Amino acid sequence: TQLLEQSPQFLSIQEGENLTVYCNSSSVFSSLQWYRQEPGEGPVLLVTVVTGGEVKKLKRLTFQFGDARKDSSLHITAAQPGDTGLYLCAAPSNSGYALNFGKGTSLLVTP
Amino acid sequence: DTAVSQTPKYLVTQMGNDKSIKCEQNLGHDTMYWYKQDSKKFLKIMFSYNNKELIINETVPNRFSPKSPDKAHLNLHINSLELGDSAVYFCASSQVSGGGGNTIYFGEGSWLTVV
């Protein structure tokens, strides 16, 4: 099983601050996804990146896939309380039949 | 209209009991999954089914038995429950198997507590 290491594990910031979370692996992936999970809910897909060096933007969220397709970052600009949640990166398993997830970054944005 | 629905949402039961969690998806997807999320929020694949056929069993104890009566349903039966089975169990589905950037849609989770 490929390991997806996410950092930081926990992040508590105030509204308006910027932040970056990271997802790293020693494996090369054909694609990588970011999901957000809110309390009491299941994870919901935010973005899929497939090309090395690719950058995707979703409003205040910017996702980047590393050039070597081994790592990814998620940058949030001017965080809002609604951004609070667990951010999970995920990549195809070796078999290709499921997604493996990182352990997540738990983000708390306070007003 | 819920895409992936699972019941019950909460389940508290004693050690040694047998329990089932039901899951249905109305997205017309071919692949369904069971994931387990532990107390540290780590989400781990348990089973994957494609068109009612088991394609992944991630070394889950044989006390856990998935059943897929049709491709829209994937139920999870757990025998002889143990304290360590306490977790949130997520059912999920995708159009095709989870690799290659396909979106996986998750249910809301079933919170199992074994006492």
Interface residues (C-beta under 8 A of the other chain):
Chain A: S30 S31 Q33 Q37 G40 E41 G42 P43 V44 L45 T48 V50 L86 L88 A90 P92 S93 S95 G96 Y97 A98 L99 N100 F101 K103 G104 S106
Chain B: V4 T31 Y33 K40 K41 F42 L43 K44 I45 S48 N50 I55 I56 E58 F90 A92 S97 G98 G99 G100 G101 T103 I104 F106 G107 E108 G109
